[in-house]
Amino acid sequence: MPIAKNGNCPIYYEVTIDNDGPTLVLIAGLGEQIGAIEYPMQQCELFGNAGFRVVRIDNRETGLSGPDADSETVPFTLLDMADDVAAVINDLGGGPAHVLGASLGGFIARWLVIRHPELTLSLTVVMSGCGASPDEDGPQIEAEVREKNSQVLAALPKDQAIENLVAYWRWLWGNSYPFPEEFIRERLAYCYDRAYRPEGIGRQLQAAISTPGLWEAQTQIQIPTLVLHGGEDPYFSLTHGEAIAQRIGGAKFWADPRMGHIMHQEQWEELAQRVKALAGT
């Protein structure tokens, strides 16, 4: 299985759609792993149909990726997680690549572009936070988000964990697009059996807290950028997406008033075509 190494931390990845097109690296959000609810195979196939070679990653502390081999409690930040993605791109042959990051993955993707501009060609940021710290003039995270996150940190038996996570995803989904409960349950069961690691979610949250803010840093980004955000996102309000697009020069902004905190199946084809246009392929 393909493993990239960032120092002593092994990062598992897969080439999900292998063709001769430009590489598109998909960076998932908090606790999501390959085969989870974000970036399912059906969506990856649409990116492949748009001409991309599609790569999915297990972020550090999720799925089949490490912690650092030195210690399971070694502190890390989103800067380290951005360097993990850089290690994957280098393992694939050195890039450069197009990158798409969702939620926490949107933070990681922006840090990747800032820290490794030579490895990136275009950037798509989906349903992510604006990166403003409490003393900066940008949208903040609501208290409800912290409360909801705390509910997915406890290690539970499989049946309880799935019920808990179904409720969590129902909250994330919003009210306008249909909630595909059967699909959600199937993916959650698969991921529980593949690698159930709620402790890793806690460490990723701590990494986000420990990372410098992106509010100013993202103004350095100069590659073609698309920002997608939803009007029904309960995690990061629409103002976060608007702010990201304003902070990154020349960024294109796509607001979907019906979208929650997920890439809905109804959006997949248009997203693939917009990323294709952004990439100029």
C-alpha positions in Angstrom: 0.0 0.0 0.0 1.3 3.5 -0.8 2.9 5.2 2.2 4.5 8.6 2.2 6.7 9.7 5.1 6.9 13.1 6.7 9.7 12.6 9.1 8.6 9.7 11.3 4.9 10.0 10.4 3.6 7.5 7.8 0.8 8.9 5.6 -1.4 6.4 3.7 -2.8 7.5 0.4 -4.3 5.9 -2.7 -4.5 6.8 -6.4 -8.3 6.4 -6.6 -8.6 7.3 -10.3 -5.4 6.6 -12.3 -5.2 8.2 -15.7 -2.8 10.5 -17.6 -4.5 13.7 -16.4 -3.2 16.3 -13.9 -3.2 15.1 -10.3 -6.0 16.3 -8.0 -5.3 15.7 -4.3 -8.4 15.5 -2.1 -7.9 16.6 1.5 -10.6 15.5 3.9 -12.0 17.2 7.0 -11.9 16.3 10.7 -11.8 12.6 11.4 -12.6 11.6 7.8 -10.8 8.8 6.1 -10.6 7.2 2.7 -14.0 5.7 1.9 -15.9 7.8 4.4 -18.7 10.3 3.7 -16.5 13.0 2.1 -15.1 12.1 -1.4 -17.0 8.8 -2.0 -16.0 6.8 -5.0 -18.9 8.1 -7.1 -17.7 11.7 -6.6 -14.1 10.6 -7.4 -15.3 9.1 -10.7 -16.8 12.5 -11.7 -13.4 14.1 -11.0 -11.8 11.4 -13.1 -14.4 12.0 -15.9 -13.3 15.7 -15.8 -9.8 14.5 -16.7 -8.1 14.3 -13.3 -5.9 11.7 -11.7 -7.5 11.5 -8.3 -5.7 11.0 -5.1 -7.2 10.5 -1.6 -5.4 10.7 1.7 -5.8 9.4 5.2 -4.9 12.5 7.2 -2.5 12.0 10.2 -4.2 10.2 13.0 -7.1 8.9 10.9 -7.6 5.8 8.8 -4.4 4.0 8.1 -2.0 6.9 8.6 0.2 7.2 11.6 0.8 9.1 14.5 4.4 10.0 14.5 6.4 6.9 15.2 8.2 8.5 18.1 5.1 8.9 20.3 1.3 8.6 19.9 1.0 11.9 21.9 3.6 13.9 20.0 2.1 17.4 19.4 1.5 18.5 15.9 -0.2 21.4 14.1 -2.0 21.9 10.8 1.4 23.0 9.4 2.7 19.4 10.0 -0.5 18.1 8.3 0.2 20.4 5.3 3.7 19.0 5.2 2.1 15.5 5.2 0.3 16.3 2.0 3.5 17.7 0.5 5.1 14.4 1.3 2.4 12.6 -0.6 2.8 14.8 -3.6 6.5 14.3 -3.6 5.9 10.5 -3.2 3.7 10.7 -6.3 6.6 12.2 -8.3 6.9 15.8 -7.1 3.8 17.4 -8.5 2.8 20.1 -8.9 -0.8 19.1 -8.2 -4.3 20.7 -7.9 -5.6 20.5 -4.4 -9.1 20.5 -2.9 -9.7 20.7 0.8 -12.9 20.4 2.7 -13.6 21.8 6.2 -10.4 21.1 8.2 -8.9 20.0 4.9 -9.5 23.5 3.6 -7.2 24.8 6.3 -4.6 22.1 5.5 -4.8 22.9 1.8 -4.2 26.6 2.3 -1.2 26.0 4.5 0.1 23.6 1.9 -0.1 26.3 -0.8 1.6 28.8 1.5 4.4 26.5 2.7 4.9 24.6 -0.6 3.8 26.8 -3.5 6.0 24.9 -5.9 3.9 21.8 -5.4 0.5 23.4 -6.1 -1.3 24.5 -9.3 -4.8 25.4 -8.1 -6.7 25.5 -4.8 -10.4 24.7 -4.1 -11.6 25.4 -0.5 -14.9 23.9 0.4 -17.0 24.7 3.6 -13.9 25.8 5.6 -13.3 28.4 8.3 -11.9 31.8 7.5 -8.9 31.4 9.9 -9.4 34.5 12.0 -8.3 34.3 15.6 -10.5 35.8 18.3 -8.6 39.1 18.2 -9.0 39.5 14.4 -11.8 41.0 12.5 -13.2 37.9 10.9 -16.1 35.4 11.5 -15.6 33.2 14.5 -16.6 29.6 15.4 -19.9 29.3 17.3 -20.1 27.7 20.7 -22.5 25.0 19.3 -19.7 23.7 17.1 -17.4 23.0 20.0 -20.3 21.3 21.8 -21.1 19.1 18.8 -17.4 18.2 18.3 -17.2 17.0 21.9 -19.9 14.5 21.2 -17.8 12.5 18.7 -14.7 12.2 20.8 -15.7 9.4 23.1 -14.9 5.8 22.1 -18.1 3.9 21.8 -19.2 0.4 20.8 -20.0 0.2 17.1 -23.8 0.4 17.2 -23.7 3.4 19.6 -21.0 5.1 17.7 -22.9 4.8 14.4 -26.1 6.2 16.0 -24.1 9.1 17.5 -22.4 9.9 14.2 -25.7 9.6 12.2 -27.1 12.4 14.4 -23.9 14.4 14.0 -24.1 14.2 10.2 -27.8 15.0 10.2 -26.9 18.2 12.0 -24.2 19.0 9.4 -26.3 18.2 6.4 -28.7 21.2 6.6 -32.4 21.0 5.7 -32.7 21.6 2.0 -30.9 18.7 0.3 -32.2 15.1 1.1 -30.4 13.3 3.9 -29.2 9.9 2.5 -29.4 8.0 5.8 -28.7 4.6 4.3 -25.6 5.8 2.6 -24.4 7.5 5.7 -24.9 4.4 7.8 -23.1 2.2 5.3 -20.1 4.6 5.2 -19.9 4.9 9.0 -20.0 1.2 9.4 -17.3 0.7 6.9 -15.1 3.3 8.5 -15.6 2.0 12.0 -14.4 -1.4 10.8 -11.5 0.0 8.8 -10.1 2.3 11.5 -12.2 3.7 14.3 -10.0 6.3 16.0 -11.9 9.0 18.0 -8.8 9.8 19.9 -7.2 11.0 16.6 -10.1 13.4 16.1 -9.2 14.9 19.5 -5.6 15.3 18.5 -6.6 16.9 15.1 -8.8 19.4 17.0 -5.9 20.2 19.3 -3.7 20.7 16.2 -6.2 23.2 14.8 -6.2 25.1 18.0 -2.4 25.1 18.2 -1.9 26.4 14.7 -1.3 30.1 13.9 -4.3 31.8 12.3 -4.8 31.9 8.5 -6.4 35.3 8.4 -3.3 37.1 7.2 -1.3 34.2 5.9 -3.8 33.3 3.2 -3.4 36.7 1.6 -0.1 35.3 0.2 -1.9 32.7 -2.0 -1.6 33.6 -5.6 -2.7 30.5 -7.5 -6.2 30.1 -9.1 -8.6 29.6 -6.2 -12.3 28.5 -5.9 -14.2 28.8 -2.7 -17.4 26.9 -2.2 -19.7 27.5 0.8 -23.2 26.8 1.9 -26.0 29.0 3.2 -27.1 26.2 5.6 -23.7 25.4 6.9 -24.1 25.0 10.7 -20.4 24.6 11.3 -18.9 27.6 9.5 -21.5 30.2 8.5 -21.6 31.5 4.9 -19.6 34.6 6.1 -16.6 32.3 6.5 -16.6 31.4 2.8 -17.2 35.0 1.8 -14.2 36.1 3.9 -11.9 33.4 2.5 -12.7 34.5 -1.0 -12.1 38.2 -0.1 -8.8 37.4 1.5 -7.3 35.4 -1.4 -6.8 37.7 -4.4 -8.8 36.8 -7.5 -10.6 33.9 -5.8 -13.8 32.7 -7.4 -16.7 32.4 -4.9 -19.6 29.8 -5.3 -22.3 30.2 -2.7 -25.0 27.5 -2.6 -27.8 28.7 -0.3 -29.1 25.1 0.2 -25.7 23.6 1.1 -24.9 22.3 4.6 -21.5 21.3 5.8 -21.0 18.6 3.2 -20.5 18.3 -0.6 -24.0 17.1 -1.5 -24.4 14.6 -4.3 -26.5 17.1 -6.2 -23.4 19.4 -6.4 -20.8 16.8 -7.5 -21.0 17.2 -11.2 -20.9 21.0 -11.1 -18.1 21.0 -8.7 -16.0 18.7 -10.9 -16.6 21.0 -13.9 -15.8 24.1 -11.9 -12.5 22.5 -10.6 -11.7 21.5 -14.2 -12.3 25.1 -15.4 -10.2 26.5 -12.5 -7.4 24.1 -13.5 -7.6 25.2 -17.1 -7.7 21.5 -18.3 
